[in-house]
C-alpha cells in the first residue's frame, strides 16, 4: 500500500492510538497519543479503519522501550511501550470520560491512583498450548494480538516469576509428552504458599506423561493439577493434598481457594484495594454491611473484623461454600453468606429486606444495575463500588445519584493490570 503518515490524537479503550484520515477514524496498534507515525497493514471497514505502526516519526515523551521482547506479537500486554505513570493517567481519563458521557456525573474528589510493581504481578492467568505439526514444536503462551494464533514466547514479564520465567521449560515439557496434542491450555494460579499449574487435557494422559508432569512439578516446586473435563474435574496430581491460600495480614485473615476460583489477579494490589475500600466505607462496630458479588469473602471477612454484622451474597454456589469455610477457618462468626443470582430480582429474599448501613459492590463487567433496582435501602448511608469496567460503573453511578439520592463523593483508578488497557476503579457514594 502507499505509505500513509498520521497524527495520533488519543488512545482507545484497548490501548490503540486514534488517528483521523479523510474524516475517518483509524485505530493504530503500537501508536501513542501525540505521536506522528507511518502506518502499515491498513484494513478498511465501513465506519473505521485499522492499522499498525510501521515507523514512529515523532515519538511521545511517554514512549519507553518495552521490557518484553515478545511485545507487539503477544496479546497479553498492549501498553508496555507507554510509561507506567502515563498508563495510569490515561486510565484516569477513561474513568472520568465515562462518568461524564454515560453517567452524567462527576466525583467531587479524584482519589490518588493506587499503583504497585508493574512486573511479575499476575497470580492468575491462562496460557494456550498447541503442538504445531509443521514446526514440530509446542507453543505455550497467550494468544497473539490478532487472536488467531498462540504467541511463540519463552518468558513472560508480568506473570508470577515462578511461571513467567519458565515458559520455555513448560513448552519443552509438553513437547516431550506422548499426549502433547491433547493439552489445550494451562491455568496458572498462585497462592502465597504455592504456585499451581492446571493442565487441561482433551484425552486421558498416559502413566509416563503423568509421571513427567509430577517430575517437572517436583523439580520446579510447582503444584500440578489435571483438568480432564469441566471445572469440577480439576484435581491435584502432585502434591496429592495441594492447597492454595492467600493471606490478608492486616485483618488476620487467610483464604483458601481452588485453582480455578476467581481471585483478584494482582495479589499486592488486592491487599491495598481492600485497605482502600474499608477506609472509604469506614464501618463502625455496630454497622450492618451488605457485600454483593462477594466471591470467596475477599472483602467480606476483612469487613467482619471491623463491623457488627456482614452479609455476603454471591452467584457461584461453590464460592459461597468456600467463603463459609473461610469464615469458619478464621473464627469469624459475625458473617453470613448466601448464594443468589444477582442478575435476577432478589428483593423477596430475607437478606435483601434487611436494613444495612453500608453497601459494598464488586460486580463483574456487566455491573450491578439489576441489584440497583431495589437496593440500597433508605437506611444505607454509604456505598463503595469496586469496578472492573468503567462504562458499567458510570451507568450505575448515574442510577445511584439520580434514582437513590446519593452523591458521588470520590473515585479513582487502581492499577490492577499494569501494561494493559484494563481499568479497575473504585467509587464512594454518600447520602
BAFI-232279 format. One line per 3 residues: their letters; for each residue z negated, y, x negated of N, C-alpha, C. Coordinates in steps of 0.2 Angstrom, whole numbers, plus 5000, padded with zeros to 4 digits. Layout:
! BAFI-232279
a = Z/Y/X/Z/Y/X/Z/Y/X ~ ... .
***
This chain:
! BAFI-232279
xxx = 5000/4994/4996/5000/5000/5000/5000/5006/4996 ~ 5002/5012/4998/5002/5018/4995/4995/5020/4994 ~ 4993/5023/4988/4986/5025/4986/4984/5030/4991 .
xxx = 4978/5030/4993/4975/5035/4998/4969/5037/4995 ~ 4968/5044/4994/4961/5046/4992/4958/5049/4998 ~ 4951/5049/4998/4947/5051/5004/4941/5054/5002 .
xxx = 4938/5058/5006/4931/5061/5005/4927/5057/5010 ~ 4921/5055/5007/4916/5051/5011/4911/5056/5014 ~ 4910/5056/5020/4906/5061/5024/4899/5058/5026 .
xxx = 4899/5052/5027/4892/5049/5030/4892/5042/5028 ~ 4886/5038/5030/4886/5031/5029/4885/5028/5037 ~ 4888/5022/5038/4887/5019/5044/4881/5015/5044 .
xxx = 4879/5012/5050/4873/5009/5051/4873/5003/5046 ~ 4878/5000/5044/4879/4994/5040/4880/4996/5033 ~ 4879/5002/5031/4880/5004/5024/4886/5006/5021 .
xxx = 4892/5006/5025/4898/5008/5023/4899/5016/5023 ~ 4903/5018/5019/4905/5025/5019/4910/5027/5025 ~ 4909/5033/5027/4914/5035/5033/4918/5041/5030 .
xxx = 4925/5040/5031/4930/5045/5030/4934/5046/5036 ~ 4938/5051/5036/4942/5053/5041/4949/5054/5039 ~ 4954/5050/5041/4961/5051/5038/4965/5052/5044 .
xxx = 4969/5058/5045/4973/5059/5050/4969/5059/5057 ~ 4963/5061/5057/4959/5061/5063/4956/5055/5065 ~ 4957/5050/5061/4954/5043/5062/4949/5041/5058 .
xxx = 4943/5038/5060/4938/5036/5056/4940/5030/5052 ~ 4938/5030/5045/4939/5024/5041/4932/5022/5038 ~ 4930/5016/5039/4924/5013/5036/4925/5010/5029 .
xxx = 4922/5013/5024/4924/5011/5017/4918/5007/5014 ~ 4919/5001/5012/4914/4997/5009/4914/4999/5002 ~ 4907/5000/4999/4906/5002/4992/4906/5010/4991 .
xxx = 4907/5014/4996/4908/5021/4996/4901/5024/4998 ~ 4899/5030/4995/4893/5033/4997/4895/5040/4999 ~ 4890/5043/5004/4891/5050/5006/4892/5055/5001 .
xxx = 4897/5059/5001/4898/5065/4996/4903/5063/4991 ~ 4905/5057/4991/4910/5054/4986/4917/5056/4988 ~ 4921/5056/4983/4929/5056/4984/4931/5049/4981 .
xxx = 4934/5045/4984/4936/5039/4982/4944/5037/4983 ~ 4946/5032/4980/4953/5030/4981/4952/5023/4985 ~ 4956/5022/4990/4955/5016/4994/4960/5011/4993 .
xxx = 4958/5005/4995/4962/4999/4994/4960/4994/5000 ~ 4965/4989/5001/4964/4984/5007/4963/4988/5013 ~ 4967/4993/5015/4966/4996/5021/4968/4992/5027 .
xxx = 4964/4991/5032/4965/4986/5038/4965/4991/5044 ~ 4970/4991/5048/4971/4996/5053/4968/4992/5060 ~ 4965/4996/5064/4963/4994/5070/4964/5000/5075 .
xxx = 4963/4998/5081/4965/5003/5086/4961/5010/5086 ~ 4955/5009/5085/4951/5015/5086/4948/5017/5079 ~ 4948/5013/5074/4946/5014/5067/4950/5010/5062 .
xxx = 4949/5012/5056/4952/5008/5051/4946/5006/5046 ~ 4947/5001/5042/4943/4998/5037/4946/4998/5030 ~ 4942/4999/5025/4945/4999/5018/4939/4998/5013 .
xxx = 4941/4997/5007/4936/4996/5001/4938/5001/4996 ~ 4933/5002/4991/4934/5007/4986/4938/5003/4980 ~ 4944/5007/4978/4947/5005/4973/4945/5008/4966 .
xxx = 4943/5015/4967/4941/5019/4962/4937/5024/4964 ~ 4931/5026/4961/4927/5032/4963/4929/5037/4959 ~ 4932/5042/4962/4935/5048/4959/4930/5053/4957 .
xxx = 4925/5054/4962/4919/5059/4961/4913/5055/4964 ~ 4909/5054/4959/4903/5050/4961/4897/5054/4964 ~ 4894/5051/4969/4887/5054/4972/4882/5054/4966 .
xxx = 4878/5059/4966/4872/5059/4961/4867/5053/4962 ~ 4868/5050/4969/4863/5045/4970/4866/5038/4969 ~ 4872/5038/4966/4875/5031/4964/4872/5029/4958 .
xxx = 4870/5022/4958/4867/5019/4952/4871/5012/4951 ~ 4870/5009/4945/4873/5003/4944/4869/4997/4947 ~ 4872/4993/4951/4869/4988/4954/4866/4983/4949 .
xxx = 4860/4980/4950/4857/4976/4946/4860/4969/4946 ~ 4862/4967/4952/4865/4960/4953/4873/4960/4952 ~ 4875/4956/4947/4882/4955/4945/4886/4953/4951 .
xxx = 4883/4950/4956/4887/4947/4962/4888/4953/4968 ~ 4885/4959/4966/4885/4964/4971/4893/4966/4973 ~ 4894/4966/4979/4901/4968/4981/4905/4962/4984 .
xxx = 4902/4956/4982/4905/4950/4984/4900/4946/4989 ~ 4894/4945/4986/4889/4943/4991/4887/4948/4996 ~ 4886/4945/5002/4885/4949/5008/4877/4950/5009 .
xxx = 4873/4948/5004/4866/4948/5005/4863/4955/5005 ~ 4866/4959/5001/4864/4966/5000/4870/4971/5001 ~ 4869/4977/5003/4875/4981/5004/4874/4988/5001 .
xxx = 4868/4989/4998/4866/4996/4996/4863/4996/4989 ~ 4864/4991/4985/4862/4991/4978/4865/4997/4974 ~ 4870/4999/4976/4873/5005/4972/4871/5012/4974 .
xxx = 4866/5012/4978/4863/5018/4981/4855/5018/4978 ~ 4853/5024/4975/4846/5024/4973/4841/5023/4978 ~ 4836/5019/4977/4831/5017/4982/4828/5023/4986 .
xxx = 4827/5028/4982/4824/5034/4986/4830/5037/4991 ~ 4836/5037/4989/4841/5039/4994/4842/5034/4999 ~ 4841/5027/4998/4842/5022/5003/4837/5024/5009 .
xxx = 4830/5025/5007/4825/5026/5012/4826/5033/5016 ~ 4829/5038/5012/4831/5044/5015/4836/5043/5021 ~ 4841/5039/5019/4847/5038/5024/4844/5034/5030 .
xxx = 4839/5029/5029/4836/5026/5034/4832/5031/5039 ~ 4829/5035/5036/4825/5040/5040/4830/5044/5044 ~ 4836/5046/5041/4841/5050/5045/4843/5046/5051 .
xxx = 4844/5039/5050/4847/5035/5055/4842/5035/5061 ~ 4835/5034/5059/4830/5034/5064/4830/5040/5068 ~ 4830/5046/5065/4829/5052/5069/4836/5053/5073 .
xxx = 4842/5052/5070/4848/5052/5074/4848/5048/5080 ~ 4845/5042/5080/4844/5038/5086/4839/5040/5091 ~ 4834/5043/5089/4829/5046/5093/4832/5052/5097 .
xxx = 4836/5056/5094/4839/5062/5097/4845/5060/5101 ~ 4849/5055/5099/4855/5053/5103/4854/5049/5109 ~ 4849/5044/5108/4848/5039/5113/4842/5040/5117 .
xxx = 4836/5042/5114/4830/5043/5117/4829/5050/5120 ~ 4833/5055/5117/4832/5062/5119/4825/5064/5117 ~ 4822/5061/5112/4815/5063/5110/4815/5064/5102 .
xxx = 4810/5068/5100/4809/5068/5093/4802/5068/5091 ~ 4800/5065/5086/4792/5064/5084/4790/5071/5082 ~ 4783/5072/5084/4780/5079/5082/4779/5079/5074 .
xxx = 4778/5073/5071/4777/5072/5064/4781/5066/5061 ~ 4784/5067/5056/4788/5062/5052/4783/5059/5047 ~ 4782/5053/5048/4777/5049/5044/4780/5048/5037 .
xxx = 4777/5048/5031/4779/5047/5025/4782/5039/5025 ~ 4788/5038/5022/4790/5031/5022/4786/5027/5018 ~ 4785/5020/5020/4782/5015/5017/4787/5012/5012 .
xxx = 4786/5011/5006/4790/5008/5001/4786/5004/4996 ~ 4790/4999/4993/4787/4994/4989/4792/4992/4983 ~ 4791/4987/4980/4795/4984/4975/4802/4982/4978 .
xxx = 4808/4985/4976/4814/4983/4979/4817/4977/4976 ~ 4814/4973/4972/4816/4967/4969/4812/4961/4970 ~ 4815/4955/4971/4811/4949/4972/4806/4949/4978 .
xxx = 4808/4953/4983/4803/4954/4989/4804/4949/4994 ~ 4810/4945/4995/4811/4941/5001/4808/4934/5000 ~ 4803/4933/5005/4800/4927/5005/4803/4922/5010 .
xxx = 4807/4925/5014/4811/4921/5019/4819/4922/5018 ~ 4823/4917/5019/4830/4918/5018/4833/4911/5020 ~ 4840/4912/5021/4844/4906/5022/4850/4906/5018 .
xxx = 4851/4901/5014/4856/4901/5009/4861/4895/5012 ~ 4868/4897/5012/4873/4892/5014/4874/4888/5008 ~ 4877/4882/5010/4878/4877/5005/4885/4874/5007 .
xxx = 4890/4873/5002/4896/4870/5003/4899/4867/4997 ~ 4901/4861/4998/4905/4857/4992/4912/4859/4993 ~ 4915/4862/4988/4922/4864/4988/4926/4859/4984 .
xxx = 4930/4855/4988/4933/4850/4985/4938/4852/4980 ~ 4942/4857/4981/4947/4859/4976/4944/4862/4970 ~ 4938/4864/4970/4935/4866/4964/4930/4861/4961 .
xxx = 4929/4856/4965/4924/4851/4963/4917/4853/4961 ~ 4915/4858/4965/4909/4862/4964/4905/4863/4970 ~ 4899/4864/4970/4894/4865/4975/4893/4873/4975 .
xxx = 4894/4876/4980/4892/4883/4981/4886/4884/4985 ~ 4881/4888/4982/4875/4889/4986/4874/4897/4985 ~ 4873/4900/4991/4872/4907/4991/4872/4910/4998 .
xxx = 4872/4917/4999/4873/4920/5005/4880/4920/5007 ~ 4882/4922/5013/4889/4922/5014/4892/4928/5011 ~ 4899/4928/5009/4902/4934/5006/4902/4940/5011 .
xxx = 4904/4945/5009/4904/4951/5013/4909/4951/5019 ~ 4914/4947/5018/4919/4946/5023/4916/4940/5028 ~ 4911/4937/5026/4908/4932/5031/4911/4925/5031 .
xxx = 4917/4925/5028/4921/4918/5029/4919/4913/5024 ~ 4917/4915/5018/4915/4910/5013/4908/4911/5010 ~ 4906/4905/5007/4900/4906/5004/4900/4909/4997 .
xxx = 4896/4914/4995/4897/4918/4989/4895/4913/4983 ~ 4899/4913/4978/4898/4909/4972/4893/4913/4967 ~ 4886/4912/4968/4881/4916/4964/4877/4911/4960 .
xxx = 4874/4914/4955/4870/4910/4950/4863/4912/4951 ~ 4861/4918/4953/4854/4920/4954/4854/4926/4960 ~ 4849/4927/4962/4848/4932/4967/4842/4937/4965 .
xxx = 4843/4943/4965/4838/4948/4963/4833/4950/4968 ~ 4835/4948/4975/4830/4950/4980/4826/4945/4983 ~ 4828/4938/4981/4824/4933/4984/4818/4932/4979 .
xxx = 4813/4929/4982/4807/4927/4978/4809/4924/4972 ~ 4807/4926/4966/4809/4923/4960/4809/4916/4959 ~ 4804/4912/4962/4804/4905/4961/4811/4902/4964 .
xxx = 4814/4905/4968/4821/4903/4971/4826/4907/4968 ~ 4826/4914/4968/4831/4918/4966/4834/4917/4959 ~ 4829/4915/4954/4831/4913/4948/4834/4906/4947 .
xxx = 4834/4902/4952/4836/4895/4952/4842/4893/4956 ~ 4846/4898/4958/4851/4897/4962/4856/4892/4959 ~ 4858/4893/4953/4862/4889/4949/4859/4882/4948 .
xxx = 4853/4881/4947/4850/4875/4947/4850/4871/4953 ~ 4849/4875/4959/4849/4871/4965/4856/4869/4967 ~ 4861/4873/4965/4868/4871/4966/4870/4865/4962 .
xxx = 4867/4864/4956/4868/4859/4951/4865/4852/4954 ~ 4859/4853/4957/4855/4848/4960/4860/4845/4966 ~ 4862/4849/4970/4866/4847/4976/4872/4844/4974 .
xxx = 4875/4846/4969/4882/4844/4966/4881/4836/4964 ~ 4875/4835/4962/4873/4828/4959/4872/4823/4964 ~ 4871/4825/4971/4869/4821/4976/4875/4817/4979 .
xxx = 4874/4811/4981/4879/4807/4985/4881/4810/4991 ~ 4876/4813/4994/4877/4817/5001/4878/4824/5000 ~ 4881/4826/4995/4882/4834/4994/4886/4837/4999 .
xxx = 4890/4833/5003/4895/4836/5008/4891/4836/5014 ~ 4885/4833/5015/4881/4833/5021/4876/4839/5021 ~ 4875/4843/5016/4870/4848/5016/4873/4855/5017 .
xxx = 4871/4858/5023/4874/4864/5025/4871/4870/5024 ~ 4864/4870/5023/4861/4876/5022/4854/4874/5019 ~ 4851/4879/5016/4844/4879/5013/4840/4885/5015 .
xxx = 4835/4883/5019/4830/4889/5021/4825/4889/5016 ~ 4823/4896/5014/4818/4897/5009/4812/4900/5013 ~ 4806/4898/5011/4800/4900/5015/4794/4900/5010 .
xxx = 4792/4906/5008/4787/4907/5003/4780/4909/5006 ~ 4775/4905/5005/4768/4907/5006/4765/4910/5000 ~ 4759/4912/5000/4755/4914/4995/4753/4908/4990 .
xxx = 4753/4903/4993/4751/4897/4990/4756/4892/4987 ~ 4762/4893/4990/4768/4888/4990/4774/4891/4991 ~ 4780/4889/4988/4786/4891/4990/4790/4884/4992 .
xxx = 4793/4885/4998/4796/4879/5001/4804/4880/5001 ~ 4808/4874/5000/4815/4874/5002/4816/4869/5007 ~ 4819/4871/5013/4821/4866/5018/4828/4864/5018 .
xxx = 4830/4858/5017/4837/4856/5016/4839/4853/5023 ~ 4844/4857/5026/4847/4855/5032/4853/4850/5031 ~ 4852/4844/5033/4857/4839/5031/4860/4836/5037 .
xxx = 4867/4835/5038/4870/4833/5044/4870/4825/5045 ~ 4869/4821/5040/4868/4814/5040/4863/4812/5036 ~ 4860/4806/5037/4854/4804/5033/4856/4804/5025 .
xxx = 4851/4805/5021/4852/4805/5014/4850/4798/5011 ~ 4853/4797/5006/4851/4790/5003/4844/4791/4999 ~ 4841/4785/4997/4835/4785/4994/4835/4788/4987 .
xxx = 4841/4787/4984/4842/4791/4977/4842/4798/4978 ~ 4846/4801/4983/4846/4808/4984/4839/4811/4986 ~ 4835/4807/4990/4828/4810/4992/4824/4810/4985 .
xxx = 4825/4805/4981/4821/4805/4975/4823/4810/4970 ~ 4829/4812/4970/4832/4818/4966/4829/4824/4969 ~ 4829/4825/4975/4826/4831/4978/4818/4832/4976 .
xxx = 4815/4826/4977/4807/4826/4975/4807/4828/4968 ~ 4811/4825/4963/4810/4826/4956/4811/4834/4955 ~ 4816/4837/4958/4818/4844/4957/4811/4848/4960 .
xxx = 4809/4846/4965/4803/4850/4968/4797/4849/4963 ~ 4796/4843/4960/4790/4842/4955/4792/4846/4949 ~ 4798/4846/4946/4800/4850/4940/4799/4857/4941 .
xxx = 4800/4860/4947/4801/4867/4948/4795/4870/4952 ~ 4790/4865/4954/4784/4867/4958/4786/4870/4964 ~ 4791/4867/4968/4794/4869/4974/4792/4864/4979 .
xxx = 4790/4865/4985/4789/4860/4991/4796/4859/4994 ~ 4797/4853/4995/4804/4851/4998/4803/4848/5005 ~ 4807/4851/5010/4807/4849/5017/4814/4846/5018 .
xxx = 4814/4842/5023/4821/4840/5026/4821/4842/5033 ~ 4827/4843/5035/4829/4845/5042/4835/4841/5044 ~ 4834/4835/5047/4840/4831/5049/4843/4833/5056 .
xxx = 4839/4837/5060/4841/4839/5066/4839/4847/5068 ~ 4836/4848/5074/4834/4854/5076/4828/4856/5072 ~ 4825/4862/5074/4819/4865/5071/4813/4860/5071 .
xxx = 4812/4856/5077/4807/4852/5077/4807/4846/5072 ~ 4813/4845/5069/4814/4839/5065/4812/4840/5058 ~ 4810/4847/5056/4808/4848/5049/4802/4845/5047 .
xxx = 4802/4841/5042/4796/4838/5039/4796/4838/5032 ~ 4790/4838/5029/4789/4838/5022/4791/4832/5018 ~ 4795/4832/5013/4797/4827/5009/4792/4826/5003 .
xxx = 4791/4832/5000/4786/4832/4994/4783/4839/4994 ~ 4776/4840/4993/4771/4835/4994/4771/4833/5001 ~ 4768/4827/5003/4769/4825/5010/4764/4829/5014 .
xxx = 4759/4832/5011/4754/4836/5015/4756/4844/5014 ~ 4762/4846/5012/4763/4853/5011/4761/4857/5016 ~ 4758/4863/5015/4755/4868/5020/4756/4875/5017 .
xxx = 4759/4879/5021/4761/4886/5019/4756/4890/5022 ~ 4754/4896/5019/4750/4901/5022/4751/4907/5018 ~ 4749/4913/5021/4749/4919/5018/4742/4923/5020 .
xxx = 4739/4927/5015/4733/4930/5016/4734/4937/5018 ~ 4729/4940/5022/4728/4947/5023/4721/4949/5021 ~ 4720/4950/5014/4713/4950/5012/4709/4956/5015 .
xxx = 4712/4961/5017/4709/4967/5019/4705/4965/5026 ~ 4707/4960/5029/4704/4958/5036/4701/4951/5035 ~ 4701/4948/5029/4698/4942/5029/4701/4937/5033 .
xxx = 4708/4937/5033/4712/4933/5037/4717/4929/5033 ~ 4718/4923/5034/4723/4919/5031/4727/4915/5037 ~ 4734/4915/5037/4738/4912/5042/4742/4907/5040 .
xxx = 4741/4901/5043/4745/4895/5041/4752/4896/5045 ~ 4757/4894/5042/4764/4894/5046/4768/4888/5044 ~ 4773/4887/5048/4778/4882/5046/4784/4885/5043 .
xxx = 4788/4881/5039/4794/4884/5035/4799/4888/5039 ~ 4800/4886/5045/4805/4890/5049/4802/4895/5054 ~ 4795/4895/5054/4792/4900/5058/4794/4907/5056 .
xxx = 4794/4912/5061/4796/4919/5060/4790/4922/5056 ~ 4791/4925/5050/4786/4929/5047/4790/4935/5044 ~ 4786/4940/5043/4790/4946/5040/4792/4944/5033 .
xxx = 4798/4946/5032/4802/4944/5026/4799/4947/5020 ~ 4796/4952/5020/4793/4956/5014/4786/4956/5014 ~ 4782/4951/5010/4775/4950/5011/4771/4956/5009 .
xxx = 4773/4959/5004/4769/4965/5001/4770/4971/5007 ~ 4776/4972/5009/4777/4977/5014/4773/4975/5021 ~ 4773/4969/5022/4769/4967/5028/4762/4969/5028 .
xxx = 4759/4968/5022/4752/4970/5022/4751/4977/5023 ~ 4755/4981/5020/4755/4989/5021/4757/4991/5028 ~ 4761/4987/5031/4763/4989/5038/4757/4987/5043 .
xxx = 4753/4982/5041/4748/4981/5046/4742/4986/5045 ~ 4741/4988/5039/4736/4993/5037/4739/5000/5041 ~ 4745/5001/5041/4748/5007/5044/4747/5007/5051 .
xxx = 4749/5001/5054/4749/5001/5061/4742/5001/5064 ~ 4737/4998/5061/4730/4999/5063/4727/5006/5062 ~ 4729/5009/5057/4727/5016/5056/4729/5021/5061 .
xxx = 4736/5019/5063/4739/5024/5069/4735/5022/5075 ~ 4734/5015/5077/4732/5013/5083/4724/5015/5084 ~ 4721/5015/5078/4714/5017/5077/4709/5014/5083 .
xxx = 4709/5007/5083/4705/5004/5088/4697/5005/5087 ~ 4694/5006/5092/4686/5006/5092/4683/5000/5094 ~ 4677/4999/5092/4674/4992/5093/4673/4990/5100 .
xxx = 4674/4994/5105/4674/4992/5112/4681/4992/5115 ~ 4686/4993/5111/4693/4994/5114/4696/4987/5116 ~ 4699/4986/5121/4704/4981/5123/4711/4982/5121 .
xxx = 4714/4978/5117/4720/4979/5114/4725/4973/5116 ~ 4731/4975/5118/4736/4970/5120/4742/4971/5115 ~ 4743/4965/5112/4748/4964/5106/4754/4960/5109 .
xxx = 4759/4963/5110/4765/4960/5113/4770/4958/5108 ~ 4773/4952/5109/4778/4949/5104/4774/4947/5097 ~ 4768/4944/5098/4763/4943/5093/4764/4938/5088 .
xxx = 4769/4933/5089/4770/4928/5084/4764/4924/5082 ~ 4763/4923/5076/4758/4919/5073/4751/4923/5074 ~ 4751/4929/5076/4745/4933/5076/4745/4938/5070 .
xxx = 4750/4940/5067/4751/4944/5061/4747/4951/5062 ~ 4748/4954/5068/4744/4960/5069/4737/4958/5074 ~ 4738/4953/5078/4733/4951/5082/4726/4950/5079 .
xxx = 4726/4946/5074/4720/4944/5071/4717/4949/5067 ~ 4721/4953/5063/4718/4959/5060/4715/4964/5065 ~ 4718/4965/5071/4716/4969/5076/4709/4967/5079 .
xxx = 4708/4960/5079/4702/4957/5082/4696/4958/5077 ~ 4697/4960/5071/4692/4962/5066/4690/4969/5067 ~ 4694/4973/5071/4692/4980/5072/4690/4982/5079 .
xxx = 4693/4978/5084/4692/4980/5091/4688/4975/5095 ~ 4686/4976/5101/4682/4972/5105/4685/4966/5108 ~ 4691/4967/5110/4694/4961/5113/4702/4962/5112 .
xxx = 4705/4957/5110/4713/4957/5109/4716/4951/5112 ~ 4722/4953/5115/4726/4948/5119/4733/4948/5116 ~ 4735/4942/5113/4742/4942/5110/4746/4938/5115 .
xxx = 4752/4940/5116/4757/4937/5120/4764/4936/5116 ~ 4767/4930/5117/4772/4928/5113/4777/4923/5117 ~ 4783/4923/5116/4788/4919/5120/4788/4912/5117 .
xxx = 4787/4911/5111/4788/4905/5107/4781/4901/5108 ~ 4781/4895/5112/4775/4892/5113/4772/4889/5106 ~ 4777/4887/5102/4774/4884/5095/4771/4889/5091 .
xxx = 4773/4895/5091/4770/4901/5088/4763/4902/5091 ~ 4763/4902/5097/4757/4903/5101/4751/4898/5099 ~ 4753/4892/5099/4749/4887/5097/4746/4888/5090 .
xxx = 4751/4890/5085/4748/4891/5078/4744/4897/5078 ~ 4746/4902/5082/4741/4908/5082/4734/4906/5085 ~ 4734/4902/5090/4727/4900/5092/4724/4896/5086 .
xxx = 4727/4892/5083/4725/4888/5077/4722/4892/5072 ~ 4726/4898/5070/4724/4903/5065/4718/4906/5067 ~ 4717/4908/5074/4711/4911/5076/4705/4907/5075 .
xxx = 4706/4900/5076/4700/4896/5075/4699/4895/5068 ~ 4704/4894/5064/4703/4893/5057/4699/4899/5053 ~ 4701/4905/5056/4697/4911/5053/4691/4913/5057 .
xxx = 4689/4909/5062/4682/4910/5065/4683/4916/5069 ~ 4688/4918/5072/4689/4924/5077/4689/4922/5084 ~ 4684/4924/5087/4683/4922/5094/4685/4927/5100 .
xxx = 4685/4933/5098/4687/4939/5102/4694/4940/5104 ~ 4698/4934/5104/4705/4935/5104/4708/4929/5109 ~ 4713/4931/5113/4716/4926/5117/4724/4926/5117 .
xxx = 4727/4920/5117/4734/4920/5116/4737/4917/5122 ~ 4743/4920/5124/4747/4917/5130/4754/4917/5128 ~ 4757/4911/5131/4764/4910/5130/4768/4913/5136 .
xxx = 4773/4918/5135/4776/4921/5141/4783/4923/5139 ~ 4788/4923/5143/4794/4926/5141/4794/4933/5143 ~ 4794/4937/5138/4793/4944/5139/4799/4948/5141 .
xxx = 4805/4944/5141/4811/4947/5144/4811/4947/5152 ~ 4806/4943/5155/4806/4942/5162/4800/4946/5164 ~ 4799/4946/5171/4794/4950/5174/4787/4946/5174 .
xxx = 4783/4949/5170/4776/4946/5169/4770/4949/5173 ~ 4772/4954/5177/4767/4958/5180/4762/4954/5184 ~ 4764/4948/5187/4759/4945/5191/4754/4940/5187 .
xxx = 4755/4940/5180/4751/4936/5176/4744/4939/5175 ~ 4739/4935/5174/4732/4938/5173/4732/4943/5168 ~ 4735/4941/5162/4734/4946/5156/4737/4953/5157 .
xxx = 4743/4953/5161/4746/4959/5162/4742/4964/5167 ~ 4738/4961/5171/4734/4965/5176/4728/4968/5173 ~ 4726/4967/5167/4720/4969/5163/4721/4976/5161 .
xxx = 4716/4980/5161/4717/4987/5158/4716/4987/5151 ~ 4720/4989/5147/4720/4989/5140/4720/4997/5137 ~ 4715/4998/5133/4715/5005/5130/4721/5006/5125 .
xxx = 4723/5001/5122/4728/5001/5116/4733/4996/5117 ~ 4739/4997/5115/4745/4993/5116/4749/4993/5109 ~ 4750/4987/5106/4755/4986/5101/4761/4982/5103 .
xxx = 4767/4985/5101/4773/4981/5102/4777/4980/5096 ~ 4779/4974/5095/4783/4972/5089/4789/4967/5091 ~ 4793/4970/5095/4799/4966/5098/4804/4964/5094 .
xxx = 4809/4960/5096/4815/4958/5092/4820/4964/5093 ~ 4826/4963/5090/4831/4969/5090/4832/4971/5097 ~ 4832/4967/5102/4833/4969/5109/4828/4974/5112 .
xxx = 4822/4975/5109/4817/4979/5111/4813/4977/5116 ~ 4809/4982/5120/4804/4980/5124/4805/4983/5131 ~ 4811/4985/5133/4812/4989/5139/4810/4985/5146 .
xxx = 4811/4978/5145/4809/4974/5151/4801/4974/5152 ~ 4797/4974/5147/4790/4975/5147/4788/4982/5150 ~ 4792/4987/5147/4790/4994/5149/4792/4996/5156 .
xxx = 4794/4991/5160/4795/4992/5167/4788/4992/5171 ~ 4783/4989/5168/4776/4988/5171/4771/4989/5166 ~ 4772/4990/5160/4767/4992/5155/4769/4998/5151 .
xxx = 4765/5002/5148/4757/5001/5148/4755/5004/5155 ~ 4748/5002/5156/4745/5004/5162/4742/5011/5161 ~ 4739/5014/5166/4736/5021/5166/4731/5021/5161 .
xxx = 4727/5016/5160/4721/5016/5155/4723/5016/5148 ~ 4729/5015/5146/4731/5014/5139/4732/5022/5136 ~ 4728/5023/5131/4729/5030/5128/4733/5030/5122 .
xxx = 4735/5024/5119/4739/5025/5113/4743/5018/5113 ~ 4749/5019/5110/4754/5014/5109/4757/5014/5102 ~ 4757/5009/5099/4760/5009/5092/4766/5004/5093 .
xxx = 4772/5006/5091/4778/5002/5092/4781/5000/5085 ~ 4781/4994/5083/4784/4992/5077/4791/4990/5078 ~ 4797/4992/5075/4803/4991/5077/4808/4988/5071 .
xxx = 4812/4984/5073/4817/4981/5068/4824/4984/5070 ~ 4825/4988/5075/4831/4991/5077/4830/4998/5080 ~ 4833/5003/5076/4831/5010/5078/4834/5012/5085 .
xxx = 4840/5009/5087/4843/5010/5093/4838/5008/5099 ~ 4836/5002/5099/4831/5000/5104/4825/5003/5104 ~ 4822/5005/5098/4816/5009/5098/4817/5016/5101 .
xxx = 4823/5019/5100/4824/5026/5103/4825/5025/5110 ~ 4828/5020/5113/4829/5019/5120/4822/5018/5123 ~ 4818/5014/5120/4811/5013/5123/4806/5019/5122 .
xxx = 4807/5023/5117/4804/5029/5116/4805/5034/5122 ~ 4811/5034/5124/4813/5038/5130/4809/5036/5136 ~ 4809/5029/5137/4805/5026/5143/4798/5028/5143 .
xxx = 4795/5027/5137/4788/5029/5136/4786/5036/5137 ~ 4791/5041/5135/4790/5048/5136/4791/5050/5143 ~ 4797/5048/5146/4799/5051/5152/4796/5047/5158 .
xxx = 4795/5041/5157/4793/5037/5163/4785/5036/5163 ~ 4782/5035/5157/4775/5034/5157/4771/5040/5154 ~ 4774/5045/5153/4770/5051/5151/4767/5052/5144 .
xxx = 4770/5048/5140/4767/5048/5133/4771/5054/5129 ~ 4768/5055/5123/4771/5060/5118/4772/5056/5112 ~ 4778/5056/5109/4780/5053/5103/4776/5057/5097 .
xxx = 4771/5055/5095/4767/5059/5090/4770/5059/5083 ~ 4771/5053/5081/4774/5052/5074/4778/5046/5074 ~ 4782/5046/5069/4787/5040/5067/4789/5040/5060 .
xxx = 4791/5034/5058/4793/5034/5051/4796/5027/5049 ~ 4799/5027/5044/4803/5020/5042/4798/5017/5037 ~ 4799/5010/5036/4796/5006/5032/4802/5002/5028 .
xxx = 4802/5001/5022/4807/4998/5018/4806/4991/5017 ~ 4806/4987/5023/4805/4980/5023/4811/4976/5020 ~ 4817/4979/5020/4823/4976/5017/4827/4981/5012 .
xxx = 4824/4982/5006/4827/4986/5002/4834/4983/5000 ~ 4839/4988/4999/4846/4987/4997/4850/4984/5003 ~ 4847/4984/5009/4851/4983/5015/4851/4989/5019 .
xxx = 4855/4989/5024/4855/4994/5029/4850/4993/5035 ~ 4847/4988/5034/4842/4986/5040/4836/4992/5040 ~ 4835/4994/5046/4830/5000/5047/4824/4997/5050 .
xxx = 4818/4996/5047/4812/4995/5050/4808/5001/5051 ~ 4805/5002/5057/4801/5008/5058/4795/5007/5062 ~ 4791/5012/5063/4785/5012/5067/4784/5019/5070 .
xxx = 4781/5019/5076/4781/5025/5080/4774/5025/5084 ~ 4771/5031/5084/4764/5031/5088/4766/5036/5094 ~ 4763/5033/5100/4764/5037/5106/4757/5038/5109 .
xx = 4755/5044/5111/4749/5045/5114/4750/5049/5121 ~ 4745/5048/5125/4745/5051/5132/4744/5059/5130 .
***
